[in-house]
């Protein structure tokens, strides 16, 4: 029977535990598990890609101070953005 907030399911679509959830939502346990796996995978992938980008930036350039500073900022931004993107991809893929 539809409620004011919408339809209600009586089991989690992923683990099939008996809980009342809005239609299409996962239980708290499944959501935490997915987030934990996504964080771990994103951290590894972002770290490896950041090392590759850092080597690409710092190996061929001269030792000029400004170039190194801009390169370090770029590598830090690369890590943050690739971590966020990979975490989102992993969350969607694991559902």
PDB file of N, CA, C and O in Angstrom:
ATOM      1  N   UNK A   1       0.834  -1.177   0.000  1.00  0.00           N
ATOM      2  CA  UNK A   1       0.000   0.000   0.000  1.00  0.00           C
ATOM      3  C   UNK A   1       0.881   1.243   0.000  1.00  0.00           C
ATOM      4  O   UNK A   1       1.768   1.346   0.848  1.00  0.00           O
ATOM      5  N   UNK A   2       0.680   2.182  -0.903  1.00  0.00           N
ATOM      6  CA  UNK A   2       1.525   3.362  -0.953  1.00  0.00           C
ATOM      7  C   UNK A   2       1.340   4.253   0.278  1.00  0.00           C
ATOM      8  O   UNK A   2       0.223   4.477   0.746  1.00  0.00           O
ATOM      9  N   UNK A   3       2.454   4.747   0.780  1.00  0.00           N
ATOM     10  CA  UNK A   3       2.432   5.702   1.881  1.00  0.00           C
ATOM     11  C   UNK A   3       2.625   7.099   1.319  1.00  0.00           C
ATOM     12  O   UNK A   3       2.728   7.275   0.105  1.00  0.00           O
ATOM     13  N   UNK A   4       2.673   8.084   2.189  1.00  0.00           N
ATOM     14  CA  UNK A   4       2.867   9.458   1.748  1.00  0.00           C
ATOM     15  C   UNK A   4       4.230   9.602   1.062  1.00  0.00           C
ATOM     16  O   UNK A   4       4.343  10.308   0.060  1.00  0.00           O
ATOM     17  N   UNK A   5       5.259   8.942   1.593  1.00  0.00           N
ATOM     18  CA  UNK A   5       6.603   9.066   1.044  1.00  0.00           C
ATOM     19  C   UNK A   5       6.826   8.173  -0.163  1.00  0.00           C
ATOM     20  O   UNK A   5       7.859   8.316  -0.818  1.00  0.00           O
ATOM     21  N   UNK A   6       5.952   7.289  -0.489  1.00  0.00           N
ATOM     22  CA  UNK A   6       6.127   6.399  -1.636  1.00  0.00           C
ATOM     23  C   UNK A   6       5.916   4.955  -1.234  1.00  0.00           C
ATOM     24  O   UNK A   6       5.439   4.669  -0.135  1.00  0.00           O
ATOM     25  N   UNK A   7       6.268   4.058  -2.115  1.00  0.00           N
ATOM     26  CA  UNK A   7       6.103   2.632  -1.861  1.00  0.00           C
ATOM     27  C   UNK A   7       7.157   2.135  -0.876  1.00  0.00           C
ATOM     28  O   UNK A   7       8.251   2.692  -0.793  1.00  0.00           O
ATOM     29  N   UNK A   8       6.821   1.088  -0.132  1.00  0.00           N
ATOM     30  CA  UNK A   8       7.723   0.538   0.873  1.00  0.00           C
ATOM     31  C   UNK A   8       7.976  -0.925   0.553  1.00  0.00           C
ATOM     32  O   UNK A   8       7.038  -1.693   0.337  1.00  0.00           O
ATOM     33  N   UNK A   9       9.255  -1.310   0.523  1.00  0.00           N
ATOM     34  CA  UNK A   9       9.618  -2.710   0.356  1.00  0.00           C
ATOM     35  C   UNK A   9       9.781  -3.330   1.741  1.00  0.00           C
ATOM     36  O   UNK A   9      10.008  -2.625   2.725  1.00  0.00           O
ATOM     37  N   UNK A  10       9.665  -4.634   1.804  1.00  0.00           N
ATOM     38  CA  UNK A  10       9.795  -5.311   3.089  1.00  0.00           C
ATOM     39  C   UNK A  10      11.047  -6.166   3.182  1.00  0.00           C
ATOM     40  O   UNK A  10      11.198  -6.939   4.128  1.00  0.00           O
ATOM     41  N   UNK A  11      11.950  -6.039   2.209  1.00  0.00           N
ATOM     42  CA  UNK A  11      13.242  -6.706   2.310  1.00  0.00           C
ATOM     43  C   UNK A  11      14.268  -5.928   1.493  1.00  0.00           C
ATOM     44  O   UNK A  11      13.932  -5.225   0.540  1.00  0.00           O
ATOM     45  N   UNK A  12      15.519  -6.074   1.894  1.00  0.00           N
ATOM     46  CA  UNK A  12      16.623  -5.410   1.194  1.00  0.00           C
ATOM     47  C   UNK A  12      16.823  -6.109  -0.153  1.00  0.00           C
ATOM     48  O   UNK A  12      16.864  -7.339  -0.193  1.00  0.00           O
ATOM     49  N   UNK A  13      16.949  -5.363  -1.259  1.00  0.00           N
ATOM     50  CA  UNK A  13      17.110  -6.011  -2.553  1.00  0.00           C
ATOM     51  C   UNK A  13      18.455  -6.714  -2.724  1.00  0.00           C
ATOM     52  O   UNK A  13      18.603  -7.540  -3.625  1.00  0.00           O
ATOM     53  N   UNK A  14      19.434  -6.403  -1.881  1.00  0.00           N
ATOM     54  CA  UNK A  14      20.759  -7.008  -2.025  1.00  0.00           C
ATOM     55  C   UNK A  14      20.929  -8.242  -1.137  1.00  0.00           C
ATOM     56  O   UNK A  14      21.359  -9.293  -1.611  1.00  0.00           O
ATOM     57  N   UNK A  15      20.595  -8.116   0.146  1.00  0.00           N
ATOM     58  CA  UNK A  15      20.826  -9.238   1.080  1.00  0.00           C
ATOM     59  C   UNK A  15      19.535  -9.964   1.457  1.00  0.00           C
ATOM     60  O   UNK A  15      19.587 -11.005   2.111  1.00  0.00           O
ATOM     61  N   UNK A  16      18.399  -9.441   1.062  1.00  0.00           N
ATOM     62  CA  UNK A  16      17.083 -10.043   1.294  1.00  0.00           C
ATOM     63  C   UNK A  16      16.728 -10.177   2.771  1.00  0.00           C
ATOM     64  O   UNK A  16      15.974 -11.075   3.147  1.00  0.00           O
ATOM     65  N   UNK A  17      17.272  -9.279   3.623  1.00  0.00           N
ATOM     66  CA  UNK A  17      16.871  -9.234   5.029  1.00  0.00           C
ATOM     67  C   UNK A  17      15.528  -8.549   5.146  1.00  0.00           C
ATOM     68  O   UNK A  17      15.194  -7.689   4.331  1.00  0.00           O
ATOM     69  N   UNK A  18      14.773  -8.911   6.125  1.00  0.00           N
ATOM     70  CA  UNK A  18      13.455  -8.336   6.339  1.00  0.00           C
ATOM     71  C   UNK A  18      13.578  -6.979   7.048  1.00  0.00           C
ATOM     72  O   UNK A  18      13.809  -6.924   8.256  1.00  0.00           O
ATOM     73  N   UNK A  19      13.425  -5.911   6.302  1.00  0.00           N
ATOM     74  CA  UNK A  19      13.404  -4.545   6.832  1.00  0.00           C
ATOM     75  C   UNK A  19      12.457  -3.725   5.958  1.00  0.00           C
ATOM     76  O   UNK A  19      12.218  -4.065   4.799  1.00  0.00           O
ATOM     77  N   UNK A  20      11.931  -2.661   6.515  1.00  0.00           N
ATOM     78  CA  UNK A  20      11.073  -1.784   5.720  1.00  0.00           C
ATOM     79  C   UNK A  20      11.916  -0.650   5.174  1.00  0.00           C
ATOM     80  O   UNK A  20      12.506   0.121   5.931  1.00  0.00           O
ATOM     81  N   UNK A  21      11.969  -0.553   3.861  1.00  0.00           N
ATOM     82  CA  UNK A  21      12.774   0.445   3.180  1.00  0.00           C
ATOM     83  C   UNK A  21      11.963   1.114   2.090  1.00  0.00           C
ATOM     84  O   UNK A  21      11.015   0.528   1.569  1.00  0.00           O
ATOM     85  N   UNK A  22      12.330   2.341   1.742  1.00  0.00           N
ATOM     86  CA  UNK A  22      11.722   2.925   0.544  1.00  0.00           C
ATOM     87  C   UNK A  22      12.121   2.095  -0.681  1.00  0.00           C
ATOM     88  O   UNK A  22      13.155   1.427  -0.676  1.00  0.00           O
ATOM     89  N   UNK A  23      11.325   2.140  -1.688  1.00  0.00           N
ATOM     90  CA  UNK A  23      11.526   1.333  -2.882  1.00  0.00           C
ATOM     91  C   UNK A  23      12.899   1.583  -3.502  1.00  0.00           C
ATOM     92  O   UNK A  23      13.249   2.722  -3.812  1.00  0.00           O
ATOM     93  N   UNK A  24      13.670   0.517  -3.678  1.00  0.00           N
ATOM     94  CA  UNK A  24      14.977   0.603  -4.310  1.00  0.00           C
ATOM     95  C   UNK A  24      16.134   0.917  -3.386  1.00  0.00           C
ATOM     96  O   UNK A  24      17.275   0.937  -3.847  1.00  0.00           O
ATOM     97  N   UNK A  25      15.905   1.164  -2.109  1.00  0.00           N
ATOM     98  CA  UNK A  25      16.972   1.499  -1.167  1.00  0.00           C
ATOM     99  C   UNK A  25      17.572   0.229  -0.569  1.00  0.00           C
ATOM    100  O   UNK A  25      16.920  -0.813  -0.507  1.00  0.00           O
ATOM    101  N   UNK A  26      18.827   0.338  -0.131  1.00  0.00           N
ATOM    102  CA  UNK A  26      19.515  -0.772   0.523  1.00  0.00           C
ATOM    103  C   UNK A  26      19.480  -0.580   2.032  1.00  0.00           C
ATOM    104  O   UNK A  26      19.338   0.540   2.523  1.00  0.00           O
ATOM    105  N   UNK A  27      19.613  -1.693   2.769  1.00  0.00           N
ATOM    106  CA  UNK A  27      19.654  -1.597   4.229  1.00  0.00           C
ATOM    107  C   UNK A  27      20.976  -0.951   4.658  1.00  0.00           C
ATOM    108  O   UNK A  27      21.898  -0.825   3.853  1.00  0.00           O
ATOM    109  N   UNK A  28      21.063  -0.544   5.920  1.00  0.00           N
ATOM    110  CA  UNK A  28      22.257   0.141   6.419  1.00  0.00           C
ATOM    111  C   UNK A  28      23.499  -0.730   6.343  1.00  0.00           C
ATOM    112  O   UNK A  28      24.586  -0.238   6.037  1.00  0.00           O
ATOM    113  N   UNK A  29      23.348  -2.014   6.618  1.00  0.00           N
ATOM    114  CA  UNK A  29      24.488  -2.929   6.589  1.00  0.00           C
ATOM    115  C   UNK A  29      25.065  -3.022   5.182  1.00  0.00           C
ATOM    116  O   UNK A  29      26.279  -2.936   5.002  1.00  0.00           O
ATOM    117  N   UNK A  30      24.212  -3.195   4.199  1.00  0.00           N
ATOM    118  CA  UNK A  30      24.672  -3.292   2.808  1.00  0.00           C
ATOM    119  C   UNK A  30      25.285  -1.977   2.343  1.00  0.00           C
ATOM    120  O   UNK A  30      26.303  -1.983   1.651  1.00  0.00           O
ATOM    121  N   UNK A  31      24.688  -0.866   2.707  1.00  0.00           N
ATOM    122  CA  UNK A  31      25.208   0.435   2.304  1.00  0.00           C
ATOM    123  C   UNK A  31      26.594   0.676   2.907  1.00  0.00           C
ATOM    124  O   UNK A  31      27.483   1.183   2.223  1.00  0.00           O
ATOM    125  N   UNK A  32      26.788   0.319   4.173  1.00  0.00           N
ATOM    126  CA  UNK A  32      28.099   0.466   4.809  1.00  0.00           C
ATOM    127  C   UNK A  32      29.136  -0.429   4.158  1.00  0.00           C
ATOM    128  O   UNK A  32      30.274  -0.011   3.946  1.00  0.00           O
ATOM    129  N   UNK A  33      28.752  -1.659   3.839  1.00  0.00           N
ATOM    130  CA  UNK A  33      29.680  -2.603   3.202  1.00  0.00           C
ATOM    131  C   UNK A  33      30.108  -2.094   1.822  1.00  0.00           C
ATOM    132  O   UNK A  33      31.286  -2.163   1.473  1.00  0.00           O
ATOM    133  N   UNK A  34      29.167  -1.591   1.052  1.00  0.00           N
ATOM    134  CA  UNK A  34      29.481  -1.060  -0.271  1.00  0.00           C
ATOM    135  C   UNK A  34      30.398   0.154  -0.153  1.00  0.00           C
ATOM    136  O   UNK A  34      31.356   0.281  -0.916  1.00  0.00           O
ATOM    137  N   UNK A  35      30.118   1.036   0.783  1.00  0.00           N
ATOM    138  CA  UNK A  35      30.945   2.227   0.964  1.00  0.00           C
ATOM    139  C   UNK A  35      32.358   1.860   1.399  1.00  0.00           C
ATOM    140  O   UNK A  35      33.324   2.474   0.946  1.00  0.00           O
ATOM    141  N   UNK A  36      32.488   0.863   2.277  1.00  0.00           N
ATOM    142  CA  UNK A  36      33.806   0.441   2.739  1.00  0.00           C
ATOM    143  C   UNK A  36      34.636  -0.131   1.585  1.00  0.00           C
ATOM    144  O   UNK A  36      35.813   0.199   1.439  1.00  0.00           O
ATOM    145  N   UNK A  37      34.021  -0.982   0.773  1.00  0.00           N
ATOM    146  CA  UNK A  37      34.731  -1.553  -0.378  1.00  0.00           C
ATOM    147  C   UNK A  37      35.085  -0.485  -1.395  1.00  0.00           C
ATOM    148  O   UNK A  37      36.174  -0.505  -1.969  1.00  0.00           O
ATOM    149  N   UNK A  38      34.177   0.444  -1.619  1.00  0.00           N
ATOM    150  CA  UNK A  38      34.429   1.521  -2.580  1.00  0.00           C
ATOM    151  C   UNK A  38      35.587   2.389  -2.113  1.00  0.00           C
ATOM    152  O   UNK A  38      36.436   2.760  -2.924  1.00  0.00           O
ATOM    153  N   UNK A  39      35.643   2.722  -0.832  1.00  0.00           N
ATOM    154  CA  UNK A  39      36.746   3.531  -0.302  1.00  0.00           C
ATOM    155  C   UNK A  39      38.082   2.823  -0.456  1.00  0.00           C
ATOM    156  O   UNK A  39      39.065   3.432  -0.878  1.00  0.00           O
ATOM    157  N   UNK A  40      38.121   1.548  -0.120  1.00  0.00           N
ATOM    158  CA  UNK A  40      39.362   0.794  -0.202  1.00  0.00           C
ATOM    159  C   UNK A  40      39.863   0.728  -1.646  1.00  0.00           C
ATOM    160  O   UNK A  40      41.038   0.988  -1.907  1.00  0.00           O
ATOM    161  N   UNK A  41      38.990   0.386  -2.570  1.00  0.00           N
ATOM    162  CA  UNK A  41      39.385   0.283  -3.968  1.00  0.00           C
ATOM    163  C   UNK A  41      39.786   1.644  -4.527  1.00  0.00           C
ATOM    164  O   UNK A  41      40.776   1.749  -5.252  1.00  0.00           O
ATOM    165  N   UNK A  42      39.029   2.682  -4.197  1.00  0.00           N
ATOM    166  CA  UNK A  42      39.344   4.022  -4.688  1.00  0.00           C
ATOM    167  C   UNK A  42      40.687   4.501  -4.162  1.00  0.00           C
ATOM    168  O   UNK A  42      41.445   5.140  -4.891  1.00  0.00           O
ATOM    169  N   UNK A  43      40.987   4.201  -2.914  1.00  0.00           N
ATOM    170  CA  UNK A  43      42.269   4.608  -2.332  1.00  0.00           C
ATOM    171  C   UNK A  43      43.436   3.944  -3.065  1.00  0.00           C
ATOM    172  O   UNK A  43      44.447   4.590  -3.338  1.00  0.00           O
ATOM    173  N   UNK A  44      43.298   2.671  -3.379  1.00  0.00           N
ATOM    174  CA  UNK A  44      44.365   1.944  -4.072  1.00  0.00           C
ATOM    175  C   UNK A  44      44.540   2.467  -5.499  1.00  0.00           C
ATOM    176  O   UNK A  44      45.657   2.767  -5.921  1.00  0.00           O
ATOM    177  N   UNK A  45      43.441   2.576  -6.234  1.00  0.00           N
ATOM    178  CA  UNK A  45      43.518   3.030  -7.624  1.00  0.00           C
ATOM    179  C   UNK A  45      44.011   4.471  -7.704  1.00  0.00           C
ATOM    180  O   UNK A  45      44.847   4.792  -8.549  1.00  0.00           O
ATOM    181  N   UNK A  46      43.506   5.335  -6.837  1.00  0.00           N
ATOM    182  CA  UNK A  46      43.941   6.735  -6.842  1.00  0.00           C
ATOM    183  C   UNK A  46      45.412   6.845  -6.467  1.00  0.00           C
ATOM    184  O   UNK A  46      46.135   7.664  -7.034  1.00  0.00           O
ATOM    185  N   UNK A  47      45.858   6.039  -5.528  1.00  0.00           N
ATOM    186  CA  UNK A  47      47.274   6.058  -5.142  1.00  0.00           C
ATOM    187  C   UNK A  47      48.187   5.633  -6.277  1.00  0.00           C
ATOM    188  O   UNK A  47      49.208   6.271  -6.532  1.00  0.00           O
ATOM    189  N   UNK A  48      47.820   4.552  -6.960  1.00  0.00           N
ATOM    190  CA  UNK A  48      48.644   4.075  -8.073  1.00  0.00           C
ATOM    191  C   UNK A  48      48.664   5.064  -9.235  1.00  0.00           C
ATOM    192  O   UNK A  48      49.713   5.312  -9.830  1.00  0.00           O
ATOM    193  N   UNK A  49      47.513   5.621  -9.549  1.00  0.00           N
ATOM    194  CA  UNK A  49      47.487   6.586 -10.652  1.00  0.00           C
ATOM    195  C   UNK A  49      48.204   7.877 -10.271  1.00  0.00           C
ATOM    196  O   UNK A  49      48.794   8.528 -11.133  1.00  0.00           O
ATOM    197  N   UNK A  50      48.165   8.254  -9.006  1.00  0.00           N
ATOM    198  CA  UNK A  50      48.868   9.456  -8.559  1.00  0.00           C
ATOM    199  C   UNK A  50      50.376   9.267  -8.631  1.00  0.00           C
ATOM    200  O   UNK A  50      51.100  10.196  -8.990  1.00  0.00           O
ATOM    201  N   UNK A  51      50.851   8.081  -8.296  1.00  0.00           N
ATOM    202  CA  UNK A  51      52.282   7.800  -8.428  1.00  0.00           C
ATOM    203  C   UNK A  51      52.700   7.904  -9.898  1.00  0.00           C
ATOM    204  O   UNK A  51      53.746   8.472 -10.212  1.00  0.00           O
ATOM    205  N   UNK A  52      51.885   7.358 -10.786  1.00  0.00           N
ATOM    206  CA  UNK A  52      52.197   7.427 -12.219  1.00  0.00           C
ATOM    207  C   UNK A  52      52.204   8.879 -12.707  1.00  0.00           C
ATOM    208  O   UNK A  52      53.109   9.275 -13.441  1.00  0.00           O
ATOM    209  N   UNK A  53      51.224   9.663 -12.317  1.00  0.00           N
ATOM    210  CA  UNK A  53      51.179  11.070 -12.733  1.00  0.00           C
ATOM    211  C   UNK A  53      52.343  11.839 -12.120  1.00  0.00           C
ATOM    212  O   UNK A  53      52.942  12.686 -12.783  1.00  0.00           O
ATOM    213  N   UNK A  54      52.665  11.556 -10.874  1.00  0.00           N
ATOM    214  CA  UNK A  54      53.803  12.225 -10.236  1.00  0.00           C
ATOM    215  C   UNK A  54      55.112  11.930 -10.937  1.00  0.00           C
ATOM    216  O   UNK A  54      55.927  12.831 -11.130  1.00  0.00           O
ATOM    217  N   UNK A  55      55.323  10.689 -11.317  1.00  0.00           N
ATOM    218  CA  UNK A  55      56.539  10.346 -12.060  1.00  0.00           C
ATOM    219  C   UNK A  55      56.554  11.034 -13.419  1.00  0.00           C
ATOM    220  O   UNK A  55      57.597  11.511 -13.867  1.00  0.00           O
ATOM    221  N   UNK A  56      55.409  11.085 -14.067  1.00  0.00           N
ATOM    222  CA  UNK A  56      55.314  11.734 -15.372  1.00  0.00           C
ATOM    223  C   UNK A  56      55.615  13.227 -15.265  1.00  0.00           C
ATOM    224  O   UNK A  56      56.209  13.804 -16.176  1.00  0.00           O
ATOM    225  N   UNK A  57      55.217  13.848 -14.175  1.00  0.00           N
ATOM    226  CA  UNK A  57      55.430  15.286 -14.012  1.00  0.00           C
ATOM    227  C   UNK A  57      56.845  15.592 -13.530  1.00  0.00           C
ATOM    228  O   UNK A  57      57.477  16.509 -14.052  1.00  0.00           O
ATOM    229  N   UNK A  58      57.356  14.856 -12.553  1.00  0.00           N
ATOM    230  CA  UNK A  58      58.598  15.244 -11.899  1.00  0.00           C
ATOM    231  C   UNK A  58      59.865  14.709 -12.546  1.00  0.00           C
ATOM    232  O   UNK A  58      60.932  15.287 -12.341  1.00  0.00           O
ATOM    233  N   UNK A  59      59.795  13.651 -13.303  1.00  0.00           N
ATOM    234  CA  UNK A  59      61.018  13.097 -13.885  1.00  0.00           C
ATOM    235  C   UNK A  59      61.557  13.957 -15.027  1.00  0.00           C
ATOM    236  O   UNK A  59      62.743  14.284 -14.999  1.00  0.00           O
ATOM    237  N   UNK A  60      60.768  14.344 -16.025  1.00  0.00           N
ATOM    238  CA  UNK A  60      61.370  15.049 -17.160  1.00  0.00           C
ATOM    239  C   UNK A  60      61.632  16.544 -16.947  1.00  0.00           C
ATOM    240  O   UNK A  60      62.407  17.132 -17.702  1.00  0.00           O
ATOM    241  N   UNK A  61      61.012  17.177 -15.944  1.00  0.00           N
ATOM    242  CA  UNK A  61      61.145  18.624 -15.791  1.00  0.00           C
ATOM    243  C   UNK A  61      62.382  18.995 -14.990  1.00  0.00           C
ATOM    244  O   UNK A  61      62.868  18.208 -14.177  1.00  0.00           O
ATOM    245  N   UNK A  62      62.891  20.205 -15.228  1.00  0.00           N
ATOM    246  CA  UNK A  62      64.059  20.658 -14.458  1.00  0.00           C
ATOM    247  C   UNK A  62      63.693  20.910 -12.994  1.00  0.00           C
ATOM    248  O   UNK A  62      62.529  20.817 -12.607  1.00  0.00           O
ATOM    249  N   UNK A  63      64.681  21.223 -12.213  1.00  0.00           N
ATOM    250  CA  UNK A  63      64.464  21.375 -10.773  1.00  0.00           C
ATOM    251  C   UNK A  63      64.065  22.794 -10.391  1.00  0.00           C
ATOM    252  O   UNK A  63      64.391  23.251  -9.295  1.00  0.00           O
ATOM    253  N   UNK A  64      63.382  23.480 -11.256  1.00  0.00           N
ATOM    254  CA  UNK A  64      62.908  24.830 -10.946  1.00  0.00           C
ATOM    255  C   UNK A  64      61.884  24.754  -9.821  1.00  0.00           C
ATOM    256  O   UNK A  64      61.027  23.870  -9.801  1.00  0.00           O
ATOM    257  N   UNK A  65      61.986  25.703  -8.877  1.00  0.00           N
ATOM    258  CA  UNK A  65      61.120  25.693  -7.701  1.00  0.00           C
ATOM    259  C   UNK A  65      59.639  25.845  -8.054  1.00  0.00           C
ATOM    260  O   UNK A  65      58.799  25.135  -7.501  1.00  0.00           O
ATOM    261  N   UNK A  66      59.318  26.737  -8.946  1.00  0.00           N
ATOM    262  CA  UNK A  66      57.925  26.981  -9.310  1.00  0.00           C
ATOM    263  C   UNK A  66      57.307  25.773 -10.018  1.00  0.00           C
ATOM    264  O   UNK A  66      56.157  25.411  -9.773  1.00  0.00           O
ATOM    265  N   UNK A  67      58.085  25.171 -10.885  1.00  0.00           N
ATOM    266  CA  UNK A  67      57.586  23.993 -11.603  1.00  0.00           C
ATOM    267  C   UNK A  67      57.278  22.879 -10.609  1.00  0.00           C
ATOM    268  O   UNK A  67      56.247  22.217 -10.729  1.00  0.00           O
ATOM    269  N   UNK A  68      58.129  22.668  -9.656  1.00  0.00           N
ATOM    270  CA  UNK A  68      57.899  21.627  -8.643  1.00  0.00           C
ATOM    271  C   UNK A  68      56.674  21.933  -7.790  1.00  0.00           C
ATOM    272  O   UNK A  68      55.899  21.029  -7.478  1.00  0.00           O
ATOM    273  N   UNK A  69      56.490  23.191  -7.411  1.00  0.00           N
ATOM    274  CA  UNK A  69      55.359  23.577  -6.581  1.00  0.00           C
ATOM    275  C   UNK A  69      54.032  23.379  -7.321  1.00  0.00           C
ATOM    276  O   UNK A  69      53.078  22.835  -6.765  1.00  0.00           O
ATOM    277  N   UNK A  70      53.983  23.824  -8.569  1.00  0.00           N
ATOM    278  CA  UNK A  70      52.770  23.637  -9.367  1.00  0.00           C
ATOM    279  C   UNK A  70      52.535  22.147  -9.614  1.00  0.00           C
ATOM    280  O   UNK A  70      51.393  21.687  -9.594  1.00  0.00           O
ATOM    281  N   UNK A  71      53.597  21.404  -9.844  1.00  0.00           N
ATOM    282  CA  UNK A  71      53.473  19.955 -10.036  1.00  0.00           C
ATOM    283  C   UNK A  71      52.931  19.262  -8.798  1.00  0.00           C
ATOM    284  O   UNK A  71      52.086  18.374  -8.908  1.00  0.00           O
ATOM    285  N   UNK A  72      53.407  19.656  -7.615  1.00  0.00           N
ATOM    286  CA  UNK A  72      52.898  19.052  -6.377  1.00  0.00           C
ATOM    287  C   UNK A  72      51.418  19.366  -6.173  1.00  0.00           C
ATOM    288  O   UNK A  72      50.647  18.506  -5.745  1.00  0.00           O
ATOM    289  N   UNK A  73      51.025  20.601  -6.480  1.00  0.00           N
ATOM    290  CA  UNK A  73      49.608  20.955  -6.363  1.00  0.00           C
ATOM    291  C   UNK A  73      48.770  20.137  -7.341  1.00  0.00           C
ATOM    292  O   UNK A  73      47.683  19.670  -6.999  1.00  0.00           O
ATOM    293  N   UNK A  74      49.275  19.969  -8.547  1.00  0.00           N
ATOM    294  CA  UNK A  74      48.559  19.176  -9.542  1.00  0.00           C
ATOM    295  C   UNK A  74      48.419  17.722  -9.139  1.00  0.00           C
ATOM    296  O   UNK A  74      47.371  17.115  -9.358  1.00  0.00           O
ATOM    297  N   UNK A  75      49.458  17.160  -8.555  1.00  0.00           N
ATOM    298  CA  UNK A  75      49.408  15.765  -8.105  1.00  0.00           C
ATOM    299  C   UNK A  75      48.412  15.617  -6.954  1.00  0.00           C
ATOM    300  O   UNK A  75      47.669  14.637  -6.911  1.00  0.00           O
ATOM    301  N   UNK A  76      48.386  16.558  -6.037  1.00  0.00           N
ATOM    302  CA  UNK A  76      47.434  16.492  -4.925  1.00  0.00           C
ATOM    303  C   UNK A  76      45.993  16.588  -5.430  1.00  0.00           C
ATOM    304  O   UNK A  76      45.119  15.849  -4.976  1.00  0.00           O
ATOM    305  N   UNK A  77      45.756  17.496  -6.365  1.00  0.00           N
ATOM    306  CA  UNK A  77      44.417  17.626  -6.934  1.00  0.00           C
ATOM    307  C   UNK A  77      44.040  16.364  -7.698  1.00  0.00           C
ATOM    308  O   UNK A  77      42.895  15.917  -7.636  1.00  0.00           O
ATOM    309  N   UNK A  78      45.002  15.788  -8.419  1.00  0.00           N
ATOM    310  CA  UNK A  78      44.751  14.542  -9.152  1.00  0.00           C
ATOM    311  C   UNK A  78      44.302  13.438  -8.201  1.00  0.00           C
ATOM    312  O   UNK A  78      43.358  12.707  -8.501  1.00  0.00           O
ATOM    313  N   UNK A  79      44.977  13.313  -7.052  1.00  0.00           N
ATOM    314  CA  UNK A  79      44.611  12.265  -6.098  1.00  0.00           C
ATOM    315  C   UNK A  79      43.179  12.449  -5.592  1.00  0.00           C
ATOM    316  O   UNK A  79      42.403  11.494  -5.547  1.00  0.00           O
ATOM    317  N   UNK A  80      42.838  13.665  -5.217  1.00  0.00           N
ATOM    318  CA  UNK A  80      41.502  13.929  -4.672  1.00  0.00           C
ATOM    319  C   UNK A  80      40.427  13.634  -5.716  1.00  0.00           C
ATOM    320  O   UNK A  80      39.444  12.954  -5.423  1.00  0.00           O
ATOM    321  N   UNK A  81      40.613  14.141  -6.925  1.00  0.00           N
ATOM    322  CA  UNK A  81      39.602  13.949  -7.964  1.00  0.00           C
ATOM    323  C   UNK A  81      39.486  12.493  -8.410  1.00  0.00           C
ATOM    324  O   UNK A  81      38.379  11.991  -8.608  1.00  0.00           O
ATOM    325  N   UNK A  82      40.622  11.812  -8.570  1.00  0.00           N
ATOM    326  CA  UNK A  82      40.547  10.409  -8.992  1.00  0.00           C
ATOM    327  C   UNK A  82      39.967   9.539  -7.883  1.00  0.00           C
ATOM    328  O   UNK A  82      39.288   8.554  -8.174  1.00  0.00           O
ATOM    329  N   UNK A  83      40.217   9.877  -6.621  1.00  0.00           N
ATOM    330  CA  UNK A  83      39.628   9.136  -5.512  1.00  0.00           C
ATOM    331  C   UNK A  83      38.116   9.300  -5.501  1.00  0.00           C
ATOM    332  O   UNK A  83      37.381   8.326  -5.344  1.00  0.00           O
ATOM    333  N   UNK A  84      37.652  10.539  -5.670  1.00  0.00           N
ATOM    334  CA  UNK A  84      36.205  10.784  -5.680  1.00  0.00           C
ATOM    335  C   UNK A  84      35.528  10.075  -6.852  1.00  0.00           C
ATOM    336  O   UNK A  84      34.471   9.465  -6.688  1.00  0.00           O
ATOM    337  N   UNK A  85      36.135  10.155  -8.022  1.00  0.00           N
ATOM    338  CA  UNK A  85      35.538   9.527  -9.204  1.00  0.00           C
ATOM    339  C   UNK A  85      35.513   8.006  -9.068  1.00  0.00           C
ATOM    340  O   UNK A  85      34.506   7.374  -9.386  1.00  0.00           O
ATOM    341  N   UNK A  86      36.596   7.424  -8.606  1.00  0.00           N
ATOM    342  CA  UNK A  86      36.648   5.964  -8.480  1.00  0.00           C
ATOM    343  C   UNK A  86      35.698   5.470  -7.400  1.00  0.00           C
ATOM    344  O   UNK A  86      35.098   4.404  -7.541  1.00  0.00           O
ATOM    345  N   UNK A  87      35.556   6.226  -6.334  1.00  0.00           N
ATOM    346  CA  UNK A  87      34.632   5.826  -5.273  1.00  0.00           C
ATOM    347  C   UNK A  87      33.195   5.801  -5.796  1.00  0.00           C
ATOM    348  O   UNK A  87      32.427   4.891  -5.486  1.00  0.00           O
ATOM    349  N   UNK A  88      32.848   6.795  -6.580  1.00  0.00           N
ATOM    350  CA  UNK A  88      31.497   6.840  -7.141  1.00  0.00           C
ATOM    351  C   UNK A  88      31.259   5.700  -8.126  1.00  0.00           C
ATOM    352  O   UNK A  88      30.189   5.091  -8.132  1.00  0.00           O
ATOM    353  N   UNK A  89      32.252   5.417  -8.954  1.00  0.00           N
ATOM    354  CA  UNK A  89      32.141   4.303  -9.908  1.00  0.00           C
ATOM    355  C   UNK A  89      31.963   2.988  -9.164  1.00  0.00           C
ATOM    356  O   UNK A  89      31.123   2.170  -9.540  1.00  0.00           O
ATOM    357  N   UNK A  90      32.739   2.781  -8.125  1.00  0.00           N
ATOM    358  CA  UNK A  90      32.658   1.520  -7.375  1.00  0.00           C
ATOM    359  C   UNK A  90      31.325   1.385  -6.646  1.00  0.00           C
ATOM    360  O   UNK A  90      30.772   0.287  -6.574  1.00  0.00           O
ATOM    361  N   UNK A  91      30.803   2.484  -6.105  1.00  0.00           N
ATOM    362  CA  UNK A  91      29.497   2.428  -5.448  1.00  0.00           C
ATOM    363  C   UNK A  91      28.418   1.999  -6.432  1.00  0.00           C
ATOM    364  O   UNK A  91      27.599   1.137  -6.111  1.00  0.00           O
ATOM    365  N   UNK A  92      28.405   2.580  -7.612  1.00  0.00           N
ATOM    366  CA  UNK A  92      27.396   2.256  -8.606  1.00  0.00           C
ATOM    367  C   UNK A  92      27.569   0.832  -9.136  1.00  0.00           C
ATOM    368  O   UNK A  92      26.582   0.139  -9.382  1.00  0.00           O
ATOM    369  N   UNK A  93      28.811   0.398  -9.311  1.00  0.00           N
ATOM    370  CA  UNK A  93      29.070  -0.929  -9.854  1.00  0.00           C
ATOM    371  C   UNK A  93      28.681  -2.037  -8.877  1.00  0.00           C
ATOM    372  O   UNK A  93      28.251  -3.108  -9.302  1.00  0.00           O
ATOM    373  N   UNK A  94      28.828  -1.792  -7.572  1.00  0.00           N
ATOM    374  CA  UNK A  94      28.559  -2.818  -6.576  1.00  0.00           C
ATOM    375  C   UNK A  94      27.090  -2.950  -6.233  1.00  0.00           C
ATOM    376  O   UNK A  94      26.708  -3.935  -5.602  1.00  0.00           O
ATOM    377  N   UNK A  95      26.259  -2.014  -6.615  1.00  0.00           N
ATOM    378  CA  UNK A  95      24.837  -2.116  -6.311  1.00  0.00           C
ATOM    379  C   UNK A  95      24.262  -3.114  -7.219  1.00  0.00           C
ATOM    380  O   UNK A  95      23.063  -3.384  -7.161  1.00  0.00           O
TER     381      UNK A  95
END
